[in-house]
Amino acid sequence: MKLQYLHDVSGNTTGVFIPIKAWNKLKEKYHNIDIEIEKNIELQQWQTNIIDERLEKIATGDEKFQDFDVTIDEIEKEL
């Protein structure tokens, strides 16, 4: 499994990125893995507020979307 480690500006490891194929294999092997992770997710109120605002904009058509790959290409051009 090819993992990618995420680091903060000080070089401390802050997370791990698991490729989706590896994640799906883990879910097959450990059937309750999604359930356990979802139970432990607790959003802060400010996060809930942002999600609610975005969902409202989506519902009213005020939120604009752009293809992910197009967005990444534009960001990389600016770097």
Buried (B, 14 or more C-beta within 10 A) or exposed (E): EEEEEEEEEEEEEEEEEBEEEEBEEEEEEEEEEEEEEEEEEEEEEEEEEEEEEEEEEEEEEEEEEEEEEEEEEEEEEEE
